[in-house]
Amino acid sequence: MNAHVGGDEDDEESGPMLLKDKTAVIYGGSGAIGSAVARTFAREGARVFLAARTPAPLERVASEIGDEGGAVEAAVVDALDEQAVDAHAADVAARAGGIDISFNLISHNDVQGTPLAEMPFADFQQPVMTALRTNFLTARAAARHMIPRRSGVILMFGGYGDPMPEWNLGGLQVAFQAVEALRRQLAGELGRYGIRALTIQTAGIVDTIPEDFEGGAAIVEDTVRRTLLKRAATREDVANVAAFAASDRARSMTATAFNITCGTVVDRG
């Protein structure tokens, strides 16, 4: 692990930090959304442990957070590798005295654009198996260190809603449904230990789509069109909501989802 340590004092203008003295592990921490979450967590006072598979972008994000005054460490970890995940969590807990927050933001390697009637089963199952495997492994690893301390927050990322007939999404929404079921089960079993499990649901984060991505403009337009607010959630929105969800201000919330779909998905009472 490489450490980049900065200051941790509260900003008098912005008020007390939401995550001061918390230890957060972020899987996929060098990605577009993961890095945004990591920066916000660090600004809110957390000691952030970034985990990802590719060293160069991982080190770049860690260096940037350190330059901004955040406390951050980075490690190359395959979040689909059971032994690697367990070993990394054990090392973080030993070094930091425990784990307060675990947030999984790795890619699910989904295949889109092919109708289900024409899709090979391997392509369909890939995001489902990836999402379940990585979220189970990372949640389990964190829970084992949270249980003795009787506190902790496990965050998952995704979102699903009504069928989208205009888009062939493969197994992606099925994967999100499976993650939601896992979140509910984790909350049910871990609640007795004071551990919370939550999902941040989105309808697509438009500022993660590269400008040169073919069809990107159409995706952004359609995503915004489906919202009630006529704007889509951004990486900053994800990060800010995640910081609140992981903080003690949300201590009464578990087994539920934070709906940041801008009204694309309307909660049904």
Secondary structure by P-SEA (a helix, b strand, c coil): cbbbbbbbcccccccccccccbbbbbcccccaaaaaaaaaaaaaccbbbbbbcccaaaaaaaaaaaaacccbbbbbcccccaaaaaaaaaaaaaaaccccbbbbbcccccccccccccccccccaaaaaaaaaaaaaaaaaaaaaaaaacbbbbbbbbccccccccccccaaaaaaaaaaaaaaaaaaaaccccbbbbbbccccccccccccccaaaaaaaaaaaaccccccccaaaaaaaaaaaaccccccccccccccccccccccc
